[in-house]
Amino acid sequence: MIPCGIAIPQTFERSPIDVQLIREFVPKAETLGYESLWVQEQIISDTLILEPVTLLTYAAALSSRARLGTSVLLPVIRNPVQLAKSLASLDQLSKAG
């Protein structure tokens, strides 16, 4: 089977952020055979969009085997030490499941 990934719902145009949708989406994506779950960083938007590292950390708690990644991350707008700590924490928490 060809490895395939899918984007986690991250943008909510006409409604408040739907946490229940994300809570159901992650395990369902694994059940359907998706091997990876993806997010992206977007700073300026007309819609509600979740921060990618935080969303991946939440997804790690919901996932049992999917690989997690960002298709876009803007390190130049972040504190490098805090970003490294956040990503290291995400790495450790994603292995806990």
Biopython code that builds the backbone (N, CA, C, O; Angstrom):
import numpy as np
from Bio.PDB.StructureBuilder import StructureBuilder

atoms = [
    (1, "MET", "N", (0.823, -1.171, 0.000)),
    (1, "MET", "CA", (0.000, 0.000, 0.000)),
    (1, "MET", "C", (0.880, 1.252, 0.000)),
    (1, "MET", "O", (1.903, 1.295, 0.683)),
    (2, "ILE", "N", (0.487, 2.252, -0.754)),
    (2, "ILE", "CA", (1.237, 3.493, -0.849)),
    (2, "ILE", "C", (0.965, 4.339, 0.399)),
    (2, "ILE", "O", (-0.192, 4.546, 0.763)),
    (3, "PRO", "N", (2.033, 4.833, 1.062)),
    (3, "PRO", "CA", (1.818, 5.682, 2.232)),
    (3, "PRO", "C", (1.027, 6.936, 1.852)),
    (3, "PRO", "O", (1.285, 7.557, 0.821)),
    (4, "CYS", "N", (0.084, 7.287, 2.679)),
    (4, "CYS", "CA", (-0.770, 8.433, 2.382)),
    (4, "CYS", "C", (-1.050, 9.199, 3.666)),
    (4, "CYS", "O", (-1.248, 8.603, 4.725)),
    (5, "GLY", "N", (-1.066, 10.527, 3.565)),
    (5, "GLY", "CA", (-1.357, 11.367, 4.712)),
    (5, "GLY", "C", (-2.577, 12.231, 4.450)),
    (5, "GLY", "O", (-3.071, 12.309, 3.326)),
    (6, "ILE", "N", (-3.052, 12.875, 5.499)),
    (6, "ILE", "CA", (-4.229, 13.728, 5.408)),
    (6, "ILE", "C", (-4.055, 14.910, 6.368)),
    (6, "ILE", "O", (-3.408, 14.792, 7.409)),
    (7, "ALA", "N", (-4.641, 16.040, 5.998)),
    (7, "ALA", "CA", (-4.576, 17.229, 6.849)),
    (7, "ALA", "C", (-5.606, 17.135, 7.968)),
    (7, "ALA", "O", (-6.754, 16.754, 7.742)),
    (8, "ILE", "N", (-5.185, 17.481, 9.159)),
    (8, "ILE", "CA", (-6.088, 17.562, 10.311)),
    (8, "ILE", "C", (-6.927, 18.830, 10.154)),
    (8, "ILE", "O", (-6.384, 19.869, 9.778)),
    (9, "PRO", "N", (-8.225, 18.777, 10.428)),
    (9, "PRO", "CA", (-9.013, 20.010, 10.373)),
    (9, "PRO", "C", (-8.390, 21.067, 11.291)),
    (9, "PRO", "O", (-8.197, 20.839, 12.485)),
    (10, "GLN", "N", (-8.088, 22.207, 10.714)),
    (10, "GLN", "CA", (-7.349, 23.234, 11.438)),
    (10, "GLN", "C", (-7.954, 24.623, 11.236)),
    (10, "GLN", "O", (-7.734, 25.525, 12.044)),
    (11, "THR", "N", (-8.709, 24.786, 10.167)),
    (11, "THR", "CA", (-9.295, 26.071, 9.815)),
    (11, "THR", "C", (-10.810, 25.966, 9.909)),
    (11, "THR", "O", (-11.410, 25.004, 9.429)),
    (12, "PHE", "N", (-11.414, 26.957, 10.526)),
    (12, "PHE", "CA", (-12.858, 26.955, 10.730)),
    (12, "PHE", "C", (-13.414, 28.304, 10.273)),
    (12, "PHE", "O", (-13.303, 29.308, 10.976)),
    (13, "GLU", "N", (-14.012, 28.302, 9.083)),
    (13, "GLU", "CA", (-14.450, 29.549, 8.455)),
    (13, "GLU", "C", (-15.725, 30.139, 9.041)),
    (13, "GLU", "O", (-15.767, 31.326, 9.361)),
    (14, "ARG", "N", (-16.740, 29.343, 9.182)),
    (14, "ARG", "CA", (-18.052, 29.883, 9.542)),
    (14, "ARG", "C", (-18.556, 29.437, 10.914)),
    (14, "ARG", "O", (-19.736, 29.600, 11.227)),
    (15, "SER", "N", (-17.678, 28.884, 11.719)),
    (15, "SER", "CA", (-18.124, 28.398, 13.015)),
    (15, "SER", "C", (-16.981, 28.492, 14.022)),
    (15, "SER", "O", (-15.831, 28.709, 13.641)),
    (16, "PRO", "N", (-17.293, 28.330, 15.297)),
    (16, "PRO", "CA", (-16.211, 28.255, 16.279)),
    (16, "PRO", "C", (-15.386, 26.992, 16.034)),
    (16, "PRO", "O", (-15.806, 26.092, 15.307)),
    (17, "ILE", "N", (-14.232, 26.941, 16.639)),
    (17, "ILE", "CA", (-13.364, 25.770, 16.481)),
    (17, "ILE", "C", (-14.104, 24.540, 16.985)),
    (17, "ILE", "O", (-14.641, 24.537, 18.093)),
    (18, "ASP", "N", (-14.128, 23.497, 16.165)),
    (18, "ASP", "CA", (-14.869, 22.272, 16.450)),
    (18, "ASP", "C", (-13.928, 21.205, 17.001)),
    (18, "ASP", "O", (-13.399, 20.381, 16.255)),
    (19, "VAL", "N", (-13.728, 21.233, 18.311)),
    (19, "VAL", "CA", (-12.824, 20.281, 18.964)),
    (19, "VAL", "C", (-13.336, 18.852, 18.797)),
    (19, "VAL", "O", (-12.544, 17.927, 18.618)),
    (20, "GLN", "N", (-14.639, 18.669, 18.855)),
    (20, "GLN", "CA", (-15.219, 17.327, 18.690)),
    (20, "GLN", "C", (-14.871, 16.758, 17.312)),
    (20, "GLN", "O", (-14.589, 15.565, 17.192)),
    (21, "LEU", "N", (-14.887, 17.583, 16.288)),
    (21, "LEU", "CA", (-14.512, 17.140, 14.947)),
    (21, "LEU", "C", (-13.087, 16.612, 14.935)),
    (21, "LEU", "O", (-12.824, 15.551, 14.369)),
    (22, "ILE", "N", (-12.173, 17.331, 15.546)),
    (22, "ILE", "CA", (-10.772, 16.896, 15.604)),
    (22, "ILE", "C", (-10.652, 15.621, 16.420)),
    (22, "ILE", "O", (-9.935, 14.698, 16.036)),
    (23, "ARG", "N", (-11.355, 15.568, 17.549)),
    (23, "ARG", "CA", (-11.312, 14.396, 18.431)),
    (23, "ARG", "C", (-11.763, 13.130, 17.709)),
    (23, "ARG", "O", (-11.239, 12.046, 17.968)),
    (24, "GLU", "N", (-12.726, 13.262, 16.811)),
    (24, "GLU", "CA", (-13.212, 12.115, 16.047)),
    (24, "GLU", "C", (-12.387, 11.869, 14.779)),
    (24, "GLU", "O", (-12.252, 10.730, 14.333)),
    (25, "PHE", "N", (-11.845, 12.929, 14.211)),
    (25, "PHE", "CA", (-11.126, 12.841, 12.950)),
    (25, "PHE", "C", (-9.841, 12.015, 13.049)),
    (25, "PHE", "O", (-9.579, 11.159, 12.203)),
    (26, "VAL", "N", (-9.047, 12.276, 14.083)),
    (26, "VAL", "CA", (-7.733, 11.634, 14.194)),
    (26, "VAL", "C", (-7.836, 10.107, 14.261)),
    (26, "VAL", "O", (-7.188, 9.438, 13.456)),
    (27, "PRO", "N", (-8.617, 9.519, 15.178)),
    (27, "PRO", "CA", (-8.715, 8.059, 15.190)),
    (27, "PRO", "C", (-9.359, 7.494, 13.917)),
    (27, "PRO", "O", (-8.988, 6.412, 13.462)),
    (28, "LYS", "N", (-10.321, 8.224, 13.346)),
    (28, "LYS", "CA", (-10.980, 7.764, 12.120)),
    (28, "LYS", "C", (-9.982, 7.728, 10.962)),
    (28, "LYS", "O", (-10.003, 6.800, 10.153)),
    (29, "ALA", "N", (-9.109, 8.734, 10.879)),
    (29, "ALA", "CA", (-8.094, 8.751, 9.828)),
    (29, "ALA", "C", (-7.179, 7.530, 9.946)),
    (29, "ALA", "O", (-6.817, 6.926, 8.936)),
    (30, "GLU", "N", (-6.807, 7.169, 11.167)),
    (30, "GLU", "CA", (-5.985, 5.971, 11.378)),
    (30, "GLU", "C", (-6.749, 4.713, 10.971)),
    (30, "GLU", "O", (-6.192, 3.829, 10.320)),
    (31, "THR", "N", (-8.015, 4.635, 11.351)),
    (31, "THR", "CA", (-8.849, 3.481, 10.988)),
    (31, "THR", "C", (-8.946, 3.325, 9.475)),
    (31, "THR", "O", (-8.974, 2.207, 8.959)),
    (32, "LEU", "N", (-8.998, 4.446, 8.772)),
    (32, "LEU", "CA", (-9.097, 4.417, 7.311)),
    (32, "LEU", "C", (-7.762, 4.136, 6.625)),
    (32, "LEU", "O", (-7.713, 4.007, 5.402)),
    (33, "GLY", "N", (-6.683, 4.040, 7.395)),
    (33, "GLY", "CA", (-5.399, 3.664, 6.838)),
    (33, "GLY", "C", (-4.432, 4.793, 6.543)),
    (33, "GLY", "O", (-3.368, 4.551, 5.974)),
    (34, "TYR", "N", (-4.770, 6.018, 6.914)),
    (34, "TYR", "CA", (-3.827, 7.121, 6.720)),
    (34, "TYR", "C", (-2.646, 6.929, 7.652)),
    (34, "TYR", "O", (-2.814, 6.639, 8.836)),
    (35, "GLU", "N", (-1.450, 7.095, 7.105)),
    (35, "GLU", "CA", (-0.246, 6.853, 7.893)),
    (35, "GLU", "C", (0.321, 8.120, 8.534)),
    (35, "GLU", "O", (1.134, 8.043, 9.456)),
    (36, "SER", "N", (-0.105, 9.274, 8.050)),
    (36, "SER", "CA", (0.402, 10.518, 8.620)),
    (36, "SER", "C", (-0.694, 11.577, 8.671)),
    (36, "SER", "O", (-1.629, 11.581, 7.870)),
    (37, "LEU", "N", (-0.542, 12.473, 9.642)),
    (37, "LEU", "CA", (-1.488, 13.569, 9.859)),
    (37, "LEU", "C", (-0.701, 14.871, 9.801)),
    (37, "LEU", "O", (0.365, 14.989, 10.406)),
    (38, "TRP", "N", (-1.235, 15.855, 9.063)),
    (38, "TRP", "CA", (-0.485, 17.070, 8.766)),
    (38, "TRP", "C", (-1.223, 18.333, 9.166)),
    (38, "TRP", "O", (-2.453, 18.384, 9.159)),
    (39, "VAL", "N", (-0.443, 19.362, 9.517)),
    (39, "VAL", "CA", (-0.950, 20.702, 9.786)),
    (39, "VAL", "C", (-0.045, 21.699, 9.069)),
    (39, "VAL", "O", (0.989, 21.328, 8.514)),
    (40, "GLN", "N", (-0.444, 22.956, 9.088)),
    (40, "GLN", "CA", (0.408, 23.996, 8.522)),
    (40, "GLN", "C", (0.292, 25.267, 9.348)),
    (40, "GLN", "O", (-0.689, 25.474, 10.062)),
    (41, "GLU", "N", (1.298, 26.105, 9.239)),
    (41, "GLU", "CA", (1.255, 27.372, 9.946)),
    (41, "GLU", "C", (0.776, 28.451, 8.988)),
    (41, "GLU", "O", (1.223, 28.541, 7.845)),
    (42, "GLN", "N", (-0.131, 29.256, 9.480)),
    (42, "GLN", "CA", (-0.638, 30.389, 8.717)),
    (42, "GLN", "C", (-0.865, 31.511, 9.711)),
    (42, "GLN", "O", (-1.672, 31.378, 10.631)),
    (43, "ILE", "N", (-0.170, 32.598, 9.533)),
    (43, "ILE", "CA", (-0.222, 33.684, 10.497)),
    (43, "ILE", "C", (-1.391, 34.624, 10.238)),
    (43, "ILE", "O", (-2.120, 34.981, 11.163)),
    (44, "ILE", "N", (-1.570, 35.020, 9.004)),
    (44, "ILE", "CA", (-2.622, 35.969, 8.657)),
    (44, "ILE", "C", (-3.748, 35.218, 7.961)),
    (44, "ILE", "O", (-3.530, 34.516, 6.974)),
    (45, "SER", "N", (-4.961, 35.380, 8.497)),
    (45, "SER", "CA", (-6.099, 34.669, 7.933)),
    (45, "SER", "C", (-7.394, 35.382, 8.309)),
    (45, "SER", "O", (-7.478, 36.033, 9.350)),
    (46, "ASP", "N", (-8.386, 35.252, 7.461)),
    (46, "ASP", "CA", (-9.712, 35.789, 7.758)),
    (46, "ASP", "C", (-10.548, 34.802, 8.569)),
    (46, "ASP", "O", (-11.659, 35.126, 8.990)),
    (47, "THR", "N", (-10.019, 33.605, 8.788)),
    (47, "THR", "CA", (-10.765, 32.565, 9.487)),
    (47, "THR", "C", (-10.015, 32.136, 10.749)),
    (47, "THR", "O", (-8.840, 32.456, 10.932)),
    (48, "LEU", "N", (-10.713, 31.415, 11.600)),
    (48, "LEU", "CA", (-10.064, 30.851, 12.787)),
    (48, "LEU", "C", (-9.153, 29.715, 12.348)),
    (48, "LEU", "O", (-9.579, 28.825, 11.613)),
    (49, "ILE", "N", (-7.904, 29.740, 12.794)),
    (49, "ILE", "CA", (-6.965, 28.668, 12.466)),
    (49, "ILE", "C", (-6.154, 28.325, 13.707)),
    (49, "ILE", "O", (-5.654, 29.214, 14.397)),
    (50, "LEU", "N", (-6.029, 27.050, 13.983)),
    (50, "LEU", "CA", (-5.305, 26.604, 15.169)),
    (50, "LEU", "C", (-3.791, 26.614, 14.931)),
    (50, "LEU", "O", (-3.320, 26.350, 13.824)),
    (51, "GLU", "N", (-3.055, 26.917, 15.974)),
    (51, "GLU", "CA", (-1.592, 26.927, 15.941)),
    (51, "GLU", "C", (-1.101, 25.494, 15.729)),
    (51, "GLU", "O", (-1.594, 24.584, 16.394)),
    (52, "PRO", "N", (-0.140, 25.265, 14.818)),
    (52, "PRO", "CA", (0.201, 23.901, 14.413)),
    (52, "PRO", "C", (0.859, 23.010, 15.470)),
    (52, "PRO", "O", (0.509, 21.834, 15.569)),
    (53, "VAL", "N", (1.788, 23.524, 16.252)),
    (53, "VAL", "CA", (2.475, 22.660, 17.227)),
    (53, "VAL", "C", (1.503, 22.228, 18.324)),
    (53, "VAL", "O", (1.520, 21.074, 18.753)),
    (54, "THR", "N", (0.669, 23.140, 18.770)),
    (54, "THR", "CA", (-0.337, 22.800, 19.779)),
    (54, "THR", "C", (-1.317, 21.770, 19.237)),
    (54, "THR", "O", (-1.665, 20.813, 19.929)),
    (55, "LEU", "N", (-1.763, 21.966, 18.000)),
    (55, "LEU", "CA", (-2.695, 21.015, 17.396)),
    (55, "LEU", "C", (-2.051, 19.641, 17.236)),
    (55, "LEU", "O", (-2.702, 18.626, 17.486)),
    (56, "LEU", "N", (-0.800, 19.591, 16.829)),
    (56, "LEU", "CA", (-0.123, 18.290, 16.715)),
    (56, "LEU", "C", (0.016, 17.603, 18.069)),
    (56, "LEU", "O", (-0.079, 16.379, 18.160)),
    (57, "THR", "N", (0.241, 18.387, 19.116)),
    (57, "THR", "CA", (0.339, 17.802, 20.459)),
    (57, "THR", "C", (-0.998, 17.191, 20.870)),
    (57, "THR", "O", (-1.041, 16.116, 21.467)),
    (58, "TYR", "N", (-2.078, 17.879, 20.548)),
    (58, "TYR", "CA", (-3.411, 17.331, 20.816)),
    (58, "TYR", "C", (-3.642, 16.062, 19.989)),
    (58, "TYR", "O", (-4.164, 15.069, 20.495)),
    (59, "ALA", "N", (-3.252, 16.109, 18.723)),
    (59, "ALA", "CA", (-3.409, 14.936, 17.856)),
    (59, "ALA", "C", (-2.589, 13.752, 18.362)),
    (59, "ALA", "O", (-3.019, 12.604, 18.244)),
    (60, "ALA", "N", (-1.423, 14.021, 18.918)),
    (60, "ALA", "CA", (-0.588, 12.943, 19.456)),
    (60, "ALA", "C", (-1.310, 12.192, 20.567)),
    (60, "ALA", "O", (-1.170, 10.976, 20.697)),
    (61, "ALA", "N", (-2.086, 12.924, 21.367)),
    (61, "ALA", "CA", (-2.840, 12.283, 22.449)),
    (61, "ALA", "C", (-3.991, 11.436, 21.911)),
    (61, "ALA", "O", (-4.449, 10.512, 22.583)),
    (62, "LEU", "N", (-4.453, 11.742, 20.715)),
    (62, "LEU", "CA", (-5.577, 11.020, 20.122)),
    (62, "LEU", "C", (-5.140, 9.890, 19.202)),
    (62, "LEU", "O", (-5.940, 9.027, 18.842)),
    (63, "SER", "N", (-3.880, 9.902, 18.827)),
    (63, "SER", "CA", (-3.363, 8.963, 17.828)),
    (63, "SER", "C", (-2.632, 7.802, 18.486)),
    (63, "SER", "O", (-2.012, 7.957, 19.538)),
    (64, "SER", "N", (-2.713, 6.652, 17.859)),
    (64, "SER", "CA", (-1.972, 5.510, 18.387)),
    (64, "SER", "C", (-0.781, 5.122, 17.507)),
    (64, "SER", "O", (0.143, 4.457, 17.976)),
    (65, "ARG", "N", (-0.798, 5.536, 16.227)),
    (65, "ARG", "CA", (0.304, 5.123, 15.359)),
    (65, "ARG", "C", (0.654, 6.088, 14.229)),
    (65, "ARG", "O", (1.710, 5.936, 13.613)),
    (66, "ALA", "N", (-0.182, 7.063, 13.939)),
    (66, "ALA", "CA", (0.077, 7.948, 12.801)),
    (66, "ALA", "C", (1.310, 8.821, 13.043)),
    (66, "ALA", "O", (1.576, 9.259, 14.163)),
    (67, "ARG", "N", (2.039, 9.056, 11.978)),
    (67, "ARG", "CA", (3.151, 10.004, 12.036)),
    (67, "ARG", "C", (2.567, 11.408, 11.932)),
    (67, "ARG", "O", (1.550, 11.614, 11.270)),
    (68, "LEU", "N", (3.204, 12.363, 12.580)),
    (68, "LEU", "CA", (2.695, 13.723, 12.624)),
    (68, "LEU", "C", (3.688, 14.664, 11.951)),
    (68, "LEU", "O", (4.901, 14.491, 12.070)),
    (69, "GLY", "N", (3.156, 15.667, 11.239)),
    (69, "GLY", "CA", (4.061, 16.604, 10.587)),
    (69, "GLY", "C", (3.418, 17.931, 10.271)),
    (69, "GLY", "O", (2.197, 18.083, 10.309)),
    (70, "THR", "N", (4.279, 18.898, 9.954)),
    (70, "THR", "CA", (3.819, 20.197, 9.493)),
    (70, "THR", "C", (4.297, 20.375, 8.061)),
    (70, "THR", "O", (5.458, 20.110, 7.749)),
    (71, "SER", "N", (3.410, 20.820, 7.201)),
    (71, "SER", "CA", (3.819, 21.106, 5.831)),
    (71, "SER", "C", (4.423, 22.504, 5.746)),
    (71, "SER", "O", (5.225, 22.782, 4.854)),
    (72, "VAL", "N", (4.043, 23.384, 6.670)),
    (72, "VAL", "CA", (4.599, 24.738, 6.748)),
    (72, "VAL", "C", (4.796, 25.081, 8.212)),
    (72, "VAL", "O", (3.872, 24.952, 9.015)),
    (73, "LEU", "N", (5.990, 25.516, 8.559)),
    (73, "LEU", "CA", (6.288, 26.021, 9.892)),
    (73, "LEU", "C", (7.218, 27.209, 9.697)),
    (73, "LEU", "O", (8.197, 27.101, 8.958)),
    (74, "LEU", "N", (6.943, 28.329, 10.332)),
    (74, "LEU", "CA", (7.706, 29.559, 10.142)),
    (74, "LEU", "C", (8.607, 29.824, 11.348)),
    (74, "LEU", "O", (8.226, 30.571, 12.249)),
    (75, "PRO", "N", (9.800, 29.220, 11.376)),
    (75, "PRO", "CA", (10.667, 29.375, 12.548)),
    (75, "PRO", "C", (11.196, 30.793, 12.735)),
    (75, "PRO", "O", (11.583, 31.156, 13.845)),
    (76, "VAL", "N", (11.224, 31.601, 11.681)),
    (76, "VAL", "CA", (11.771, 32.959, 11.807)),
    (76, "VAL", "C", (10.888, 33.867, 12.657)),
    (76, "VAL", "O", (11.348, 34.917, 13.108)),
    (77, "ILE", "N", (9.638, 33.491, 12.886)),
    (77, "ILE", "CA", (8.760, 34.326, 13.705)),
    (77, "ILE", "C", (8.623, 33.784, 15.130)),
    (77, "ILE", "O", (7.823, 34.287, 15.919)),
    (78, "ARG", "N", (9.405, 32.759, 15.447)),
    (78, "ARG", "CA", (9.302, 32.108, 16.761)),
    (78, "ARG", "C", (10.612, 32.223, 17.527)),
    (78, "ARG", "O", (11.686, 32.355, 16.940)),
    (79, "ASN", "N", (10.501, 32.173, 18.834)),
    (79, "ASN", "CA", (11.683, 32.089, 19.670)),
    (79, "ASN", "C", (12.293, 30.710, 19.449)),
    (79, "ASN", "O", (11.617, 29.707, 19.676)),
    (80, "PRO", "N", (13.551, 30.626, 19.013)),
    (80, "PRO", "CA", (14.124, 29.319, 18.667)),
    (80, "PRO", "C", (14.223, 28.341, 19.843)),
    (80, "PRO", "O", (14.050, 27.135, 19.664)),
    (81, "VAL", "N", (14.497, 28.851, 21.022)),
    (81, "VAL", "CA", (14.599, 27.968, 22.194)),
    (81, "VAL", "C", (13.225, 27.413, 22.542)),
    (81, "VAL", "O", (13.087, 26.216, 22.793)),
    (82, "GLN", "N", (12.208, 28.272, 22.559)),
    (82, "GLN", "CA", (10.853, 27.806, 22.876)),
    (82, "GLN", "C", (10.338, 26.845, 21.813)),
    (82, "GLN", "O", (9.683, 25.857, 22.144)),
    (83, "LEU", "N", (10.626, 27.118, 20.531)),
    (83, "LEU", "CA", (10.205, 26.212, 19.464)),
    (83, "LEU", "C", (10.866, 24.853, 19.625)),
    (83, "LEU", "O", (10.209, 23.821, 19.488)),
    (84, "ALA", "N", (12.155, 24.846, 19.913)),
    (84, "ALA", "CA", (12.864, 23.575, 20.109)),
    (84, "ALA", "C", (12.267, 22.793, 21.276)),
    (84, "ALA", "O", (12.086, 21.578, 21.189)),
    (85, "LYS", "N", (11.962, 23.492, 22.363)),
    (85, "LYS", "CA", (11.375, 22.819, 23.528)),
    (85, "LYS", "C", (9.979, 22.274, 23.203)),
    (85, "LYS", "O", (9.640, 21.158, 23.596)),
    (86, "SER", "N", (9.176, 23.060, 22.489)),
    (86, "SER", "CA", (7.828, 22.605, 22.109)),
    (86, "SER", "C", (7.901, 21.379, 21.204)),
    (86, "SER", "O", (7.159, 20.416, 21.400)),
    (87, "LEU", "N", (8.781, 21.411, 20.225)),
    (87, "LEU", "CA", (8.897, 20.273, 19.307)),
    (87, "LEU", "C", (9.479, 19.041, 20.003)),
    (87, "LEU", "O", (9.071, 17.917, 19.710)),
    (88, "ALA", "N", (10.426, 19.242, 20.918)),
    (88, "ALA", "CA", (10.963, 18.105, 21.673)),
    (88, "ALA", "C", (9.895, 17.498, 22.573)),
    (88, "ALA", "O", (9.814, 16.277, 22.712)),
    (89, "SER", "N", (9.076, 18.351, 23.185)),
    (89, "SER", "CA", (7.987, 17.845, 24.025)),
    (89, "SER", "C", (6.977, 17.076, 23.184)),
    (89, "SER", "O", (6.520, 16.006, 23.588)),
    (90, "LEU", "N", (6.628, 17.609, 22.026)),
    (90, "LEU", "CA", (5.721, 16.924, 21.109)),
    (90, "LEU", "C", (6.295, 15.566, 20.711)),
    (90, "LEU", "O", (5.578, 14.566, 20.683)),
    (91, "ASP", "N", (7.583, 15.537, 20.407)),
    (91, "ASP", "CA", (8.223, 14.277, 20.028)),
    (91, "ASP", "C", (8.097, 13.241, 21.141)),
    (91, "ASP", "O", (7.773, 12.084, 20.875)),
    (92, "GLN", "N", (8.350, 13.644, 22.374)),
    (92, "GLN", "CA", (8.264, 12.715, 23.501)),
    (92, "GLN", "C", (6.815, 12.280, 23.763)),
    (92, "GLN", "O", (6.560, 11.103, 24.016)),
    (93, "LEU", "N", (5.880, 13.212, 23.706)),
    (93, "LEU", "CA", (4.487, 12.875, 23.975)),
    (93, "LEU", "C", (3.894, 11.988, 22.872)),
    (93, "LEU", "O", (3.030, 11.156, 23.148)),
    (94, "SER", "N", (4.344, 12.156, 21.651)),
    (94, "SER", "CA", (3.812, 11.336, 20.561)),
    (94, "SER", "C", (4.291, 9.892, 20.658)),
    (94, "SER", "O", (3.690, 9.006, 20.051)),
    (95, "LYS", "N", (5.344, 9.642, 21.397)),
    (95, "LYS", "CA", (5.842, 8.273, 21.602)),
    (95, "LYS", "C", (5.197, 7.606, 22.805)),
    (95, "LYS", "O", (5.380, 6.410, 23.033)),
    (96, "ALA", "N", (4.436, 8.385, 23.580)),
    (96, "ALA", "CA", (3.832, 7.852, 24.803)),
    (96, "ALA", "C", (2.608, 6.977, 24.519)),
    (96, "ALA", "O", (2.231, 6.142, 25.340)),
    (97, "GLY", "N", (1.994, 7.176, 23.352)),
    (97, "GLY", "CA", (0.765, 6.457, 23.020)),
    (97, "GLY", "C", (0.976, 5.042, 22.591)),
    (97, "GLY", "O", (0.012, 4.339, 22.287)),
]
sb = StructureBuilder()
sb.init_structure("model")
sb.init_model(0)
sb.init_chain("A")
sb.init_seg("    ")
for serial, (resi, resn, name, xyz) in enumerate(atoms, 1):
    if name == "N":
        sb.init_residue(resn, " ", resi, " ")
    sb.init_atom(name, np.array(xyz, "f"), 0.0, 1.0, " ", f" {name:<3s}", serial, name[0])
structure = sb.get_structure()
